[in-house]
Amino acid sequence: MGPFRNEIEALEQNGITGVAAPRWPDPKVIPLWFGEGDVSTPAFIRDAAKRALDDGDTFYVNTRGRLELRSAIKRYLDRIYGIDVHPDRITVPGSAMLGVTIAAQMALGPGRHGLIVSPHWPNIEAVFRVTGARFSCVRQRETEGGWTLSAAEIIAAVEADTRCIYINSPSNPTGWVMAQDEQRTLLDFCRSRGILLLADEVYHRTIYDGDVAPSFLTLADDDDPLIVVNGFSKAWAMTGWRIGWMVCPKRLVVQLAALAECFNTGATVFAQTAAIAALESGEAFVAELREQYRQGRRITQEILGREPRIRLTPPVGAFYAFPHVEGLASSRHFAEALLASRDVGVAPGYTFGPDNESHIRLCFAQSHARLADGLTRLIEFARAYPPRGR
């Protein structure tokens, strides 16, 4: 018996990285595979970090995040949701993905079961797997009216030993958005059963009917079994900064400080200064990005809609398309062949959970001319790609 747990020995990189790694970063590739655009973090955010560095702000701070940042997050959440979140509920451990990892570790372990709303970001499976827990998926349904999944369907998939439900709304990769009444039903159920509801709301400002997506925060009491994870990567074009926040039950303030210290000793200090600037001065930029994504969605629907072999259910939120390609037997092979022959990078559908092999995911956050070029190449490739091809 070796020193490493079976769950660790069995880990592999997700399918997106597997496709991208040989050609990343190759300037010839139009990169529709990752969840980011080609707009840099705006100057006012970068300048705030530069000033912090010039001031020598390079020392340890509170492991839950500096008070100024947690206070700015509170003001932001109160303003956009019309709530009064308790400041002790907010922790800034590092990236939003780190927040998901910490939350899963808090609820899951051997002998416990986790439930993932799917299709889902593939790293969620790895996060659940390394806890030693069992997990399963409940899949959204693709209908003529869009991707859909009810709270009742999620509840029906819960098992006797379920201790955590992961839900991402707006959804990566489908763009599904859970309605407020469905959120209420699911949260009520989790209260009654003592199940942690792990809500990933990182795409909360990328929604095409309104300014902000429905949030579980508007329904929750201070000590409900709810952890909401959010971050700066998507709404403020800060993917490389690796900074996000968690809103947790108030009674766990000490435990969250200890966990943040164990996992990361706290978020990078000068990135926290940049994050404050994003929250306090970034609304115009958030709106500008959302409009760019809106136009990217329109371009994607127009170009992919010309190809009868491709079926696209329009996303309601986030900035991805998750089209079905008729006759596709291996989404990995399709993505690799597209990359090799047309220099376009997309993510294979299989990596987003069960029953997605006939799908691919593409991010429409790129600049519009580049996006249109990539989609046109994709269409030309799909027309020539043999059905059931491998």
C-alpha positions in Angstrom: 0.0 0.0 0.0 1.5 3.3 -1.1 1.4 6.6 0.9 -1.2 8.4 -1.4 -4.9 8.0 -1.2 -6.7 6.3 -4.0 -8.7 9.4 -4.7 -5.5 11.3 -5.4 -3.8 8.6 -7.4 -6.9 8.5 -9.7 -6.9 12.3 -10.4 -6.5 13.5 -14.0 -6.6 17.0 -15.4 -9.9 17.9 -16.9 -10.7 17.6 -20.6 -10.4 21.3 -21.3 -6.8 21.4 -20.1 -6.1 18.1 -21.8 -7.1 19.6 -25.2 -5.6 23.0 -24.6 -2.2 22.1 -23.1 -0.3 21.3 -26.3 -1.2 24.6 -27.9 -1.5 27.0 -25.0 -0.7 29.8 -25.4 -0.3 29.7 -29.2 -1.1 33.1 -30.8 -2.5 31.3 -33.9 -5.2 29.7 -31.9 -8.6 31.4 -31.4 -9.1 30.4 -27.7 -12.8 29.7 -27.1 -12.0 27.0 -24.6 -11.4 28.9 -21.3 -13.8 31.1 -19.4 -12.4 34.4 -20.2 -12.3 37.1 -22.9 -9.5 39.1 -24.3 -10.2 42.3 -22.4 -7.5 43.0 -19.8 -8.4 44.0 -16.3 -9.1 47.8 -16.5 -6.4 50.3 -15.6 -8.1 51.7 -12.5 -8.0 48.2 -10.9 -4.4 47.5 -12.0 -3.3 51.0 -10.8 -4.7 50.2 -7.3 -2.5 47.1 -7.1 0.5 49.1 -8.3 0.0 51.7 -5.7 -0.2 49.0 -3.0 3.0 47.5 -4.2 4.7 50.9 -4.3 3.6 51.6 -0.8 5.2 48.3 0.4 1.9 46.7 1.1 3.4 43.1 1.0 2.8 41.7 4.5 0.4 39.3 6.1 -3.1 40.4 6.7 -6.2 38.8 8.4 -6.6 35.3 6.9 -10.3 36.0 6.3 -9.3 39.0 4.1 -8.5 42.5 5.2 -11.3 44.4 6.9 -11.5 47.0 4.2 -12.2 44.4 1.5 -14.7 42.5 3.5 -16.5 45.7 4.3 -16.5 46.6 0.6 -17.9 43.2 -0.3 -20.7 43.7 2.3 -21.6 47.1 0.9 -21.6 45.7 -2.6 -23.8 42.7 -1.7 -26.2 44.9 0.3 -26.5 47.3 -2.6 -27.1 44.9 -5.5 -29.4 42.5 -3.5 -31.1 44.9 -1.1 -30.0 42.9 1.9 -28.0 43.4 5.1 -25.5 40.6 5.2 -23.7 40.2 8.5 -20.0 41.1 8.1 -18.8 38.1 10.0 -20.2 35.9 7.2 -17.7 37.1 4.6 -14.3 35.5 4.1 -11.8 36.1 1.3 -9.6 33.0 1.3 -8.1 33.4 -2.2 -9.7 32.3 -5.5 -13.4 31.4 -5.8 -12.3 27.9 -6.7 -10.4 27.7 -3.4 -13.7 28.8 -1.7 -15.5 25.8 -3.4 -12.7 23.5 -2.2 -12.9 24.7 1.4 -16.7 24.5 1.4 -16.6 20.9 0.1 -14.1 19.9 2.7 -16.3 21.3 5.4 -19.3 19.1 4.5 -18.0 16.0 2.7 -15.8 13.0 3.6 -15.9 9.2 3.6 -19.3 7.8 4.2 -21.0 10.9 2.9 -22.6 11.7 -0.5 -22.4 14.9 -2.6 -24.8 15.9 -5.3 -23.7 18.0 -8.3 -26.1 19.9 -10.5 -24.9 19.1 -14.0 -23.6 19.9 -16.7 -21.0 21.4 -14.4 -17.5 22.9 -14.4 -15.3 19.7 -14.4 -13.1 20.7 -11.5 -16.1 20.4 -9.2 -15.9 16.6 -9.6 -12.2 16.6 -8.6 -13.0 18.8 -5.5 -15.7 16.3 -4.4 -13.6 13.3 -5.3 -10.6 14.3 -3.1 -12.9 14.5 0.0 -13.3 10.8 -0.2 -17.1 11.2 -0.5 -19.3 9.5 -3.0 -21.0 11.8 -5.5 -23.6 11.8 -8.3 -25.1 14.2 -10.7 -28.6 15.5 -11.5 -28.7 16.8 -15.0 -30.4 19.9 -16.4 -32.8 19.2 -19.2 -32.5 20.8 -22.6 -36.0 21.9 -23.8 -37.4 24.2 -26.5 -37.7 26.9 -23.9 -34.1 26.5 -22.7 -32.2 24.5 -20.2 -34.2 23.8 -17.1 -34.2 21.9 -13.8 -36.6 22.2 -10.9 -35.9 22.2 -7.2 -38.1 19.1 -7.0 -35.9 17.2 -9.5 -32.8 18.1 -7.4 -34.5 17.0 -4.2 -35.6 13.7 -5.8 -31.9 13.0 -6.5 -30.9 13.4 -2.8 -29.8 10.2 -1.0 -30.0 9.3 2.6 -26.3 10.3 3.2 -26.3 13.4 1.0 -24.5 16.2 2.9 -23.8 18.7 0.2 -25.5 20.0 -3.0 -23.5 22.0 -5.5 -25.4 24.4 -7.7 -24.0 26.9 -10.2 -26.4 29.6 -11.3 -26.0 31.2 -13.8 -24.5 28.0 -15.1 -21.3 27.1 -16.7 -21.7 25.7 -19.3 -25.4 25.9 -20.1 -26.3 29.5 -19.1 -29.3 28.1 -17.0 -30.4 30.5 -14.2 -32.4 29.1 -11.3 -35.5 31.1 -10.5 -36.0 32.7 -7.1 -39.0 30.5 -6.1 -37.0 27.4 -7.0 -34.1 28.6 -4.9 -36.5 29.1 -1.9 -37.8 25.6 -2.2 -34.3 24.1 -2.4 -33.0 26.1 0.6 -36.1 25.2 2.7 -35.3 21.5 2.0 -31.7 21.9 2.9 -32.6 23.5 6.2 -35.0 20.7 7.0 -32.4 18.0 6.2 -29.2 19.6 7.4 -27.6 19.6 4.0 -25.0 22.2 2.9 -26.2 24.1 -0.1 -23.0 25.2 -1.9 -24.0 27.9 -4.3 -21.5 29.1 -6.9 -22.7 32.5 -8.1 -19.6 33.7 -9.8 -21.5 34.6 -13.0 -24.0 36.7 -11.0 -23.6 39.9 -13.1 -23.6 38.1 -16.5 -27.3 37.8 -17.1 -29.2 39.0 -20.1 -32.5 40.0 -18.6 -31.7 42.3 -15.7 -28.7 43.6 -13.8 -28.0 40.7 -11.4 -29.1 37.0 -11.2 -31.3 35.7 -8.4 -29.2 34.8 -5.3 -29.7 32.5 -2.4 -28.4 35.3 -0.2 -31.7 37.2 -0.5 -33.5 34.2 1.1 -31.0 33.0 3.8 -30.8 33.6 7.5 -27.4 34.2 9.1 -26.9 30.5 10.1 -28.6 28.7 7.3 -26.7 25.7 5.9 -25.6 27.8 2.9 -22.3 28.8 1.5 -22.3 31.2 -1.5 -19.0 31.5 -3.4 -18.4 34.4 -5.7 -15.4 36.2 -7.1 -13.8 38.9 -9.3 -12.7 36.8 -12.3 -15.8 37.1 -14.5 -17.6 40.4 -13.8 -14.4 42.5 -13.6 -12.1 40.6 -16.0 -9.8 39.5 -13.2 -9.2 35.8 -14.1 -5.5 35.9 -13.4 -5.8 37.6 -10.0 -7.2 34.6 -8.2 -9.4 36.4 -5.7 -12.9 35.6 -4.6 -15.1 35.5 -1.5 -17.4 33.2 0.5 -20.5 34.1 2.4 -20.9 31.4 5.1 -23.0 30.7 8.3 -22.1 33.4 10.9 -21.4 30.8 13.6 -18.4 29.5 11.6 -16.3 32.7 11.6 -13.5 31.1 13.7 -13.5 27.9 11.6 -13.3 29.9 8.4 -10.4 31.9 9.6 -8.6 28.6 10.5 -9.4 27.0 7.2 -8.3 30.0 5.2 -5.0 30.0 7.1 -4.5 26.3 6.4 -5.3 26.5 2.7 -3.7 29.8 1.6 -2.8 32.0 4.6 -5.2 34.5 3.0 -5.6 36.1 -0.4 -2.7 38.0 -2.0 -2.6 41.3 -0.2 -2.1 43.7 -3.1 -4.8 41.8 -5.1 -7.2 42.7 -2.2 -6.5 46.4 -2.8 -7.3 45.9 -6.5 -10.5 44.1 -5.5 -11.7 47.0 -3.4 -11.2 49.3 -6.4 -13.2 47.0 -8.6 -16.2 47.0 -6.1 -16.1 50.7 -5.5 -15.5 52.0 -9.0 -16.3 49.2 -11.4 -20.0 49.4 -12.1 -19.6 51.1 -15.5 -17.0 48.4 -16.5 -19.4 45.6 -15.4 -22.1 47.0 -17.6 -19.7 47.4 -20.5 -18.5 43.8 -20.3 -22.1 42.6 -20.0 -22.9 44.4 -23.2 -19.9 42.9 -25.0 -21.1 39.4 -23.8 -24.6 40.2 -25.0 -23.3 41.0 -28.5 -21.1 37.9 -28.4 -24.2 35.8 -27.6 -26.0 37.3 -30.5 -23.1 36.6 -32.9 -22.9 33.0 -31.6 -26.6 32.4 -32.1 -26.5 33.9 -35.6 -23.5 31.9 -36.9 -24.2 28.6 -35.2 -27.9 28.9 -36.2 -26.9 28.6 -39.9 -25.6 25.0 -39.4 -28.4 22.4 -39.3 -26.1 19.9 -37.7 -25.7 22.1 -34.6 -28.4 22.7 -32.1 -27.9 25.6 -29.7 -30.2 26.4 -26.8 -29.6 30.1 -26.0 -28.0 30.8 -22.6 -29.9 33.0 -20.2 -26.7 33.9 -18.2 -22.9 33.4 -18.1 -21.0 33.7 -21.4 -20.9 30.2 -22.9 -22.6 28.2 -25.6 -23.1 24.5 -25.1 -24.3 23.3 -28.5 -25.2 19.8 -29.4 -23.4 18.5 -32.5 -25.5 15.9 -34.4 -23.8 12.5 -34.8 -20.9 13.3 -32.5 -19.4 10.2 -30.9 -16.4 11.7 -29.2 -16.4 15.4 -28.2 -12.6 15.1 -27.3 -11.8 13.9 -30.8 -13.9 16.7 -32.3 -12.2 19.3 -30.2 -8.7 18.0 -30.9 -9.3 17.7 -34.6 -10.8 21.2 -34.8 -7.8 22.6 -33.0 -5.4 20.8 -35.3 -7.0 21.7 -38.6 -8.6 25.1 -38.0 -6.7 26.6 -35.0 -9.9 27.0 -32.9 -10.0 25.9 -29.3 -13.2 24.6 -27.7 -13.9 22.5 -24.7 -15.2 18.9 -25.1 -18.6 18.2 -23.7 -17.8 15.0 -21.9 -15.7 16.8 -19.3 -18.8 18.6 -18.0 -20.4 15.5 -16.6 -22.4 12.5 -17.7 -24.5 12.5 -20.9 -22.7 15.4 -22.5 -20.5 13.6 -25.1 -22.4 15.1 -28.1 -21.8 18.6 -26.8 -19.0 21.1 -27.0 -18.6 24.3 -25.0 -17.3 27.6 -26.3 -16.9 30.9 -24.6 -18.2 33.9 -26.5 -16.5 36.5 -24.3 -13.8 37.2 -27.0 -13.7 40.3 -29.1 -16.4 40.2 -31.7 -14.3 39.9 -34.9 -12.2 37.2 -33.4 -15.2 35.4 -32.1 -17.0 35.5 -35.5 -13.8 34.2 -37.2 -13.5 31.3 -34.8 -17.2 30.4 -35.1 -17.0 30.5 -38.9 -14.1 28.1 -38.8 -16.0 25.9 -36.5 -19.0 25.7 -38.8 -16.8 24.9 -41.8 -15.1 22.1 -39.8 -18.4 20.7 -38.5 -19.8 20.4 -42.0 -16.9 18.2 -43.1 -16.6 16.2 -39.9 -17.9 12.7 -40.3 -20.9 11.7 -38.2 -19.9 9.3 -35.4 -16.3 10.3 -36.2 -13.6 9.4 -33.8 
